Amino acid sequence: MKWTLEVVVVPVSDVDRAKAFYSDQLGFHVDHDTKIGEGQRIVQLTPPGSGCSVVIGEGVVAAMPPGSLKGLQLVVNDVTKARAELAERGVEVTEVQVLGENPTPMPDPLDNVGFCFFSDPDGNAWGVQQISTRP
């Protein structure tokens, strides 16, 4: 059995502001922006190269307080470059941090343990982890 995670709902207070952040600042692709009815809207966005999307919206998504989602994680080949790209796009992002000890620091000592962090305008918290090779 193959299980894939395809969509994560991200609670936001302002759909247009969140859509602009995820598409313009993070570079996520807007898959669709659908108005289902009065006060009902779904926007699906996908990070470049990802098989999993995020959904923001109003009136048709799970009732969660805006900003309550913590621990979302993106994985990249080079966390230093990813951090620089986020900063260039105007995202407030932490410096690269090493969390833990890498049991196999070659070929890159940041693999598995290199992270940076940011939040969307509502406070939903994201991490970016470097994994350049997988067994």
Salt bridges, closest charged atoms under 4 A:
ASP16 OD1 - ARG41 NH2 2.86
ASP31 OD1 - HIS29 ND1 2.90
ASP33 OD2 - LYS19 NZ 2.86
ASP33 OD2 - ARG41 NH2 2.76
GLU85 OE2 - ARG89 NE 3.49
GLU95 OE2 - ARG83 NH2 3.21
ASP122 OD1 - ARG17 NH2 2.99
